[in-house]
Amino acid sequence: MATAASDQRLRQEASTLAARLPGLVVAARHVAHSLLHGVHGRRQAGPGETFWQFRPFISGEPAARVDWRRSARENRAFVREREWEASHTIWIWFDRSPSMAFASSLAPCAKVDRAAVLALALADLAVRGGERAGLSGLTTPLAGRDIIERFAEATAADERRGGPASPLPPAAPIKAGAKAALIGDFLSEPAAIDETISAFAARGAEGQLVMIADPIEEIFPFEGHTEFLAAAGRERLRAPRAQSLRDPYLARLADHREAVRAACAARGWGFALHRTDASPVQALLALRARLAGPEPARAGWSA
């Protein structure tokens, strides 16, 4: 929803995400750095397909494990150590559809900006914790310390191509045991959201869903004659007494969120509501803790 005054701002936000990404990268790195203490690594050596690191050859090991090319550079034997398959991959997706560009006068940023900061910062924390992170639909799982920049570059390139404006994530080649973090306003029909979560869960992925909301969407402060404009398209609603819509609107919003929460709970996924006027640090801390926890996620946490 939007008033006429905020519609122009909405469209400006929607068209300039790529231009704002450098600033969002800085914000994401700041948020991630504030939470680095207590992040524990998961990566360790073991059977797997992904190269991790070289280590010195230990007497008694089979000679077939020696990487002779690497060893020749230092006149000592080195072994190519592969990453243990239990090292987690986190698939991250954040919504860039038109409704996410909304920012009211009560919010410090657009919903898409907050979602981007959370997604980029989460990727950084995952990599620093020894995991790999993939941006669903845009990248393969990555493990470099420049993960924030690489995610931002992939997003900017997709924006310049006029990337998908779908409010729900695409199917991703997720392996069993991987985790997923989906961040958006999730204003789609509950049945479509349920189907999306089911598709991820069917591939064996545990996950967390973070619903982003602007504070004005929570309180519906409108009174008198108000014109509401759609986030995309030309649809508009003129309400001569907007306050008469408050109670039915809030009831429908609560029903919608309960349906999304139930869809998460049915698959063992976590659900959180995060307002853009709240701290992104606290939201990220809660999200990271639940993705890193060994126990199955519980629906209904707050961020």
Legacy VTK file of the C-alpha trace (Angstrom):
# vtk DataFile Version 3.0
C-alpha trace
ASCII
DATASET POLYDATA
POINTS 303 float
0.000 0.000 0.000
1.126 3.577 -0.544
-0.144 7.106 -0.575
0.358 9.269 -3.651
3.287 11.019 -1.992
5.109 7.788 -1.278
4.411 6.251 -4.705
7.069 8.392 -6.356
9.573 7.363 -3.708
8.601 3.718 -4.206
9.318 3.862 -7.927
12.601 5.689 -7.380
13.703 3.003 -4.907
12.730 0.237 -7.331
14.806 1.693 -10.152
17.985 2.427 -8.219
18.778 -0.691 -6.196
21.864 -1.380 -8.314
23.103 2.174 -7.685
22.561 1.812 -3.939
24.323 -1.535 -3.641
27.783 -0.061 -2.840
26.281 1.634 0.199
24.408 -1.519 1.148
27.669 -3.470 0.943
29.205 -1.107 3.506
26.160 -1.429 5.742
26.166 -5.223 5.459
29.837 -5.444 6.341
29.290 -3.187 9.354
26.392 -5.333 10.578
28.334 -8.563 10.027
31.459 -7.273 11.786
29.421 -6.369 14.851
28.519 -10.051 15.212
31.816 -11.732 14.372
32.621 -12.602 17.975
31.281 -16.015 18.785
31.086 -17.244 15.197
32.531 -20.733 15.166
33.867 -22.511 12.123
32.413 -25.720 10.789
34.889 -26.597 8.056
37.101 -29.574 8.638
38.919 -32.187 6.615
37.186 -35.332 5.512
35.701 -37.203 2.567
34.186 -34.883 0.015
34.511 -33.382 -3.450
35.553 -29.808 -2.637
39.221 -28.844 -2.222
39.841 -27.122 1.113
43.564 -26.656 1.751
47.055 -28.147 1.539
48.637 -29.659 4.638
52.026 -31.309 5.266
52.292 -35.016 4.497
52.300 -37.197 7.630
54.641 -40.183 7.776
52.722 -43.411 7.275
50.074 -41.974 4.948
49.650 -43.536 1.487
52.004 -41.870 -1.010
49.082 -41.561 -3.442
47.732 -38.695 -1.360
50.736 -36.479 -2.052
50.216 -33.532 -4.400
53.554 -33.668 -6.210
53.172 -30.365 -8.057
52.561 -28.428 -4.834
55.258 -30.397 -3.007
57.904 -29.629 -5.642
57.684 -25.901 -4.935
58.972 -26.278 -1.372
60.874 -29.587 -1.456
58.539 -31.140 1.068
55.463 -33.307 0.682
51.976 -31.774 0.804
48.558 -33.422 0.705
45.484 -31.917 -0.954
42.932 -31.959 1.821
39.300 -32.011 0.871
36.416 -30.531 2.778
34.234 -32.737 4.901
30.813 -33.076 3.273
29.101 -32.072 6.509
30.361 -28.525 6.022
27.088 -26.703 5.470
25.914 -24.763 2.484
23.464 -21.947 3.075
21.297 -20.840 0.183
20.187 -17.226 0.585
17.455 -15.396 -1.281
16.047 -11.915 -0.841
12.995 -10.459 -2.508
13.497 -7.704 -5.091
9.913 -7.517 -6.339
8.121 -4.130 -6.579
6.409 -4.324 -3.167
9.832 -4.523 -1.509
10.739 -1.040 -2.767
8.221 0.531 -0.412
9.482 2.820 2.351
7.137 4.937 4.442
7.989 8.084 6.378
8.200 5.892 9.504
10.996 3.732 8.108
14.738 4.438 7.792
15.000 2.437 4.561
13.089 0.526 1.926
12.211 -3.079 2.657
14.482 -4.268 -0.162
17.448 -2.395 1.306
17.012 -4.072 4.680
16.572 -7.467 3.035
19.750 -6.939 1.001
21.772 -5.941 4.068
20.583 -9.017 5.984
21.296 -11.322 3.044
24.795 -9.958 2.393
25.756 -9.884 6.074
24.452 -13.417 6.611
26.594 -14.650 3.714
29.655 -13.024 5.250
29.020 -14.610 8.649
28.425 -18.011 7.052
31.730 -17.920 5.172
33.635 -16.695 8.203
32.078 -19.564 10.112
33.501 -22.072 7.642
30.392 -22.552 5.545
29.585 -21.856 1.917
26.846 -19.495 0.795
24.965 -19.335 -2.480
22.641 -16.592 -3.691
19.673 -18.574 -4.921
19.191 -18.219 -8.662
22.324 -16.102 -9.142
25.472 -17.850 -7.860
26.864 -21.238 -6.976
27.889 -21.816 -3.344
30.932 -19.645 -2.583
33.423 -19.549 0.277
35.612 -16.493 -0.384
36.091 -13.670 2.089
34.837 -11.305 -0.627
31.417 -12.981 -0.512
29.572 -9.700 0.117
31.084 -8.056 -2.956
30.448 -11.111 -5.119
26.821 -11.330 -4.046
26.419 -7.607 -4.668
27.995 -7.880 -8.123
25.694 -10.759 -9.053
22.673 -8.800 -7.831
23.692 -5.612 -9.645
24.253 -7.513 -12.884
20.825 -9.100 -12.590
19.254 -5.711 -11.872
20.866 -4.245 -14.976
19.472 -7.127 -17.015
16.028 -6.320 -15.665
16.176 -9.402 -13.469
13.162 -11.341 -12.258
10.628 -9.445 -10.185
9.152 -12.612 -8.719
8.123 -12.262 -5.068
9.138 -15.875 -4.399
12.491 -17.630 -4.888
13.297 -19.886 -7.843
14.032 -23.555 -7.414
17.677 -24.142 -6.470
19.863 -27.278 -6.805
19.878 -27.855 -3.069
21.440 -30.975 -1.612
20.065 -32.733 1.438
21.468 -31.181 4.596
21.803 -27.704 3.126
20.048 -24.767 4.726
18.027 -21.942 3.256
17.310 -18.382 4.365
14.460 -16.644 2.545
14.028 -12.907 3.191
11.138 -10.857 1.822
7.735 -9.382 2.627
5.934 -12.565 1.491
2.723 -10.849 0.471
1.956 -13.561 -2.082
-0.961 -15.917 -1.645
-0.308 -18.302 1.269
-0.774 -21.312 -1.013
2.082 -20.127 -3.260
4.333 -19.515 -0.247
3.462 -22.950 1.138
4.369 -24.529 -2.208
7.715 -22.715 -2.252
8.673 -23.829 1.248
7.532 -27.360 0.430
9.785 -27.441 -2.644
12.836 -26.470 -0.589
11.980 -28.914 2.182
11.406 -31.734 -0.322
15.059 -31.419 -1.335
16.081 -31.965 2.278
16.757 -28.327 3.149
16.161 -26.901 6.602
15.334 -23.240 6.544
14.366 -19.927 8.025
11.920 -17.397 6.609
12.203 -13.731 7.545
9.202 -11.566 6.727
10.159 -7.895 6.267
7.549 -5.250 7.119
7.456 -1.473 7.016
6.112 -0.042 10.305
3.262 1.705 8.526
2.046 -1.701 7.328
1.788 -2.752 10.973
-0.239 0.141 12.359
-2.288 1.426 9.376
-2.478 5.056 10.617
-4.525 6.370 7.679
-7.613 8.463 8.263
-9.972 10.450 6.101
-9.851 10.444 2.327
-6.844 8.366 1.255
-5.749 6.956 -2.069
-3.838 3.680 -2.006
-1.645 2.819 -4.991
-0.404 -0.631 -5.958
3.309 -1.350 -5.760
3.263 -2.428 -9.400
0.792 -1.496 -12.106
-1.793 1.258 -12.044
-4.317 -0.144 -9.607
-5.537 2.291 -6.976
-8.127 2.366 -4.233
-9.845 5.545 -3.035
-11.114 5.325 0.525
-13.225 8.268 1.759
-12.883 7.028 5.367
-9.624 5.095 5.495
-9.940 4.488 9.237
-12.905 2.196 8.556
-10.520 -0.198 6.787
-8.093 -0.478 9.707
-9.671 -3.354 11.646
-10.449 -5.598 8.646
-7.002 -4.859 7.194
-5.196 -5.772 10.422
-7.297 -8.926 10.795
-6.482 -10.032 7.262
-2.802 -9.250 7.793
-2.760 -11.367 10.971
-4.476 -14.255 9.163
-1.973 -14.057 6.317
1.010 -14.153 8.652
-0.432 -17.024 10.630
-0.836 -18.990 7.381
2.817 -18.345 6.477
3.929 -19.237 9.993
1.943 -22.486 9.817
3.507 -23.364 6.445
6.950 -22.956 8.000
6.068 -24.944 11.106
4.710 -27.829 9.036
8.184 -28.307 7.485
10.191 -27.604 10.636
11.226 -24.175 9.352
11.647 -21.077 11.478
9.595 -17.935 10.930
10.380 -14.366 11.973
8.842 -10.950 11.479
11.301 -8.066 11.153
10.292 -4.404 10.914
12.534 -2.005 9.070
12.529 0.384 12.029
14.133 -2.334 14.198
17.838 -3.154 14.477
19.243 -5.246 11.614
21.927 -6.490 14.012
19.407 -8.188 16.267
17.609 -9.699 13.292
20.846 -11.071 11.878
21.926 -12.423 15.253
18.673 -14.351 15.635
18.769 -15.618 12.051
22.367 -16.745 12.242
21.844 -18.497 15.570
18.926 -20.517 14.270
20.651 -21.473 11.042
23.744 -22.566 12.953
21.883 -24.470 15.657
22.041 -28.271 15.639
18.389 -28.639 16.568
15.578 -28.404 13.988
14.301 -24.861 13.635
11.268 -23.788 15.630
8.706 -21.544 14.030
7.721 -18.313 15.690
10.861 -16.455 16.690
11.071 -12.690 16.523
13.723 -10.482 14.968
LINES 1 304
303 0 1 2 3 4 5 6 7 8 9 10 11 12 13 14 15 16 17 18 19 20 21 22 23 24 25 26 27 28 29 30 31 32 33 34 35 36 37 38 39 40 41 42 43 44 45 46 47 48 49 50 51 52 53 54 55 56 57 58 59 60 61 62 63 64 65 66 67 68 69 70 71 72 73 74 75 76 77 78 79 80 81 82 83 84 85 86 87 88 89 90 91 92 93 94 95 96 97 98 99 100 101 102 103 104 105 106 107 108 109 110 111 112 113 114 115 116 117 118 119 120 121 122 123 124 125 126 127 128 129 130 131 132 133 134 135 136 137 138 139 140 141 142 143 144 145 146 147 148 149 150 151 152 153 154 155 156 157 158 159 160 161 162 163 164 165 166 167 168 169 170 171 172 173 174 175 176 177 178 179 180 181 182 183 184 185 186 187 188 189 190 191 192 193 194 195 196 197 198 199 200 201 202 203 204 205 206 207 208 209 210 211 212 213 214 215 216 217 218 219 220 221 222 223 224 225 226 227 228 229 230 231 232 233 234 235 236 237 238 239 240 241 242 243 244 245 246 247 248 249 250 251 252 253 254 255 256 257 258 259 260 261 262 263 264 265 266 267 268 269 270 271 272 273 274 275 276 277 278 279 280 281 282 283 284 285 286 287 288 289 290 291 292 293 294 295 296 297 298 299 300 301 302
